[in-house]
Amino acid sequence: MPDRSCCCLARPAARVTMPAGDSRAEPVDLWLCGHHLRASRQALDRSEAEVLVLPPAGDLAEHPAPVS
């Protein structure tokens, strides 16, 4: 897990896997902070992205929880 999100300097709150699409041949992982995850939630749902919410820092970071 990276020390910072793809979108800003905050710690990642979720790993988002964007599916392959017209402009992307392979899926890609994005590491989003909580704010950008909430702000992007509708677009992520429409794109059928897989979202794994990470536990708070220090809480079993090796076991992310899937979000349905």
Secondary structure, DSSP 8 states (H G I E B T S, - for coil): --SS-SSSSS--SEEEEE--BTTBSS-EEEEE-HHHHHHHHHHHHHTT-EEEE---TTS-TTS-EE--
